[in-house]
Amino acid sequence: MKFVHRFAYYLIGLVMGCFFVALVFSGKDTRCNYFPNARVLNNLRTKPFQYSDKAIQVLNEKWIDTADIKSTLTHGDVDFDQSNVPFKNGKLYIIEGKTVKNQEIILKVVNYEKKAVLEEIIKKPADK
């Protein structure tokens, strides 16, 4: 069989395979969270999210808002050296991120079985 014929069969199979993969995954809410950071953040985002009294006090200071919290829970970095520690019947996670105004923040989130609670918001000091 000539190379042109083999290449044509390959392309036909490739197109059919891509079509079936697109058909299977379209319309589904599928995520490919292979890395630990993405898994933890996705787990925290999918649970009911609550704020502690201490976190609400910081949010009332107006230098940070809930959009910054959601952005950090989407694009932040989990500090695994300090995280995954047992804390009040859950596990404590330290997440570093930035606000819209480019202010670096640290979130302390407790991951319970049925909910996630933002315990504390810390403003990182600006580096000189």
C-alpha positions as CSV (number, residue, x, y, z in Angstrom):
1,M,0.0,0.0,0.0
2,K,1.3,3.4,-0.9
3,F,2.2,6.1,1.6
4,V,-0.6,8.3,0.3
5,H,-3.2,5.6,0.9
6,R,-2.0,4.9,4.4
7,F,-1.9,8.6,5.2
8,A,-5.5,9.0,4.0
9,Y,-6.7,6.1,6.2
10,Y,-4.8,7.7,9.1
11,L,-6.5,11.1,8.6
12,I,-10.0,9.5,8.2
13,G,-9.5,7.6,11.5
14,L,-8.1,10.7,13.2
15,V,-11.1,12.9,12.1
16,M,-13.6,10.2,13.2
17,G,-11.9,9.8,16.6
18,C,-11.9,13.6,17.2
19,F,-15.6,13.6,16.3
20,F,-16.4,10.9,18.8
21,V,-14.3,12.5,21.6
22,A,-16.0,15.8,21.0
23,L,-19.4,14.1,21.0
24,V,-18.7,12.4,24.3
25,F,-17.3,15.4,26.2
26,S,-19.6,18.1,24.8
27,G,-22.3,19.3,27.1
28,K,-20.7,17.7,30.2
29,D,-19.1,19.6,33.0
30,T,-15.8,17.7,32.8
31,R,-12.6,18.9,34.3
32,C,-9.1,17.5,34.0
33,N,-7.5,18.3,37.4
34,Y,-4.4,16.2,37.3
35,F,-2.2,18.3,39.6
36,P,-2.7,18.6,43.4
37,N,-3.1,22.4,43.4
38,A,-6.0,22.2,40.9
39,R,-7.6,19.4,42.8
40,V,-7.6,21.2,46.1
41,L,-8.9,24.5,44.6
42,N,-11.6,22.7,42.6
43,N,-12.7,20.8,45.8
44,L,-12.9,24.1,47.7
45,R,-14.9,25.9,44.9
46,T,-17.5,23.1,44.5
47,K,-18.5,23.0,48.2
48,P,-20.8,25.5,49.9
49,F,-18.5,28.4,50.9
50,Q,-18.8,30.3,54.2
51,Y,-16.9,33.1,55.9
52,S,-15.8,33.3,59.5
53,D,-16.4,36.4,61.6
54,K,-12.7,37.3,61.4
55,A,-12.9,37.1,57.5
56,I,-16.0,39.2,57.4
57,Q,-14.3,41.9,59.5
58,V,-11.4,42.0,56.9
59,L,-13.9,42.1,54.0
60,N,-15.6,45.1,55.7
61,E,-12.3,47.0,55.4
62,K,-13.0,47.4,51.7
63,W,-9.5,46.7,50.4
64,I,-10.6,43.2,49.4
65,D,-13.9,41.8,48.2
66,T,-15.5,38.5,47.4
67,A,-14.4,38.7,43.7
68,D,-10.8,38.7,44.9
69,I,-11.5,35.6,47.1
70,K,-13.1,33.8,44.1
71,S,-10.2,34.7,41.9
72,T,-7.7,33.4,44.4
73,L,-9.7,30.2,44.8
74,T,-9.5,29.8,41.0
75,H,-5.9,30.9,40.2
76,G,-4.2,30.8,43.6
77,D,-1.3,28.6,44.7
78,V,-1.7,26.2,47.6
79,D,1.2,26.2,50.0
80,F,1.4,22.4,50.6
81,D,4.2,22.8,53.2
82,Q,1.8,24.5,55.6
83,S,-1.4,23.0,54.3
84,N,-3.4,19.7,54.7
85,V,-3.1,20.1,58.5
86,P,-6.0,18.8,60.7
87,F,-7.9,21.8,62.1
88,K,-11.3,21.8,63.8
89,N,-12.6,18.5,62.3
90,G,-11.4,19.6,58.8
91,K,-8.1,20.3,57.0
92,L,-6.5,23.7,56.9
93,Y,-5.2,25.0,53.5
94,I,-3.1,28.1,53.0
95,I,-3.7,29.7,49.5
96,E,-1.7,32.5,48.1
97,G,-3.1,34.9,45.5
98,K,-3.6,38.5,44.5
99,T,-6.4,41.0,44.5
100,V,-7.6,43.0,41.5
101,K,-5.3,45.8,42.7
102,N,-2.3,43.4,42.6
103,Q,-2.1,43.2,46.4
104,E,-0.8,39.8,47.5
105,I,-3.0,38.0,50.0
106,I,-3.0,34.7,51.9
107,L,-6.3,32.9,52.6
108,K,-6.6,30.3,55.3
109,V,-9.4,28.0,54.3
110,V,-10.7,25.0,56.4
111,N,-12.0,22.2,54.2
112,Y,-14.7,20.2,56.0
113,E,-16.5,17.2,54.5
114,K,-19.6,19.1,53.5
115,K,-18.4,22.8,53.4
116,A,-15.4,25.1,53.1
117,V,-14.9,28.0,55.6
118,L,-12.6,31.0,55.0
119,E,-11.1,31.5,58.4
120,E,-8.7,34.3,57.8
121,I,-7.5,36.8,55.2
122,I,-3.9,38.1,55.5
123,K,-2.5,41.0,53.5
124,K,1.1,40.3,52.6
125,P,3.4,43.2,53.2
126,A,4.8,44.8,50.1
127,D,8.4,43.8,49.3
128,K,11.0,46.6,49.2
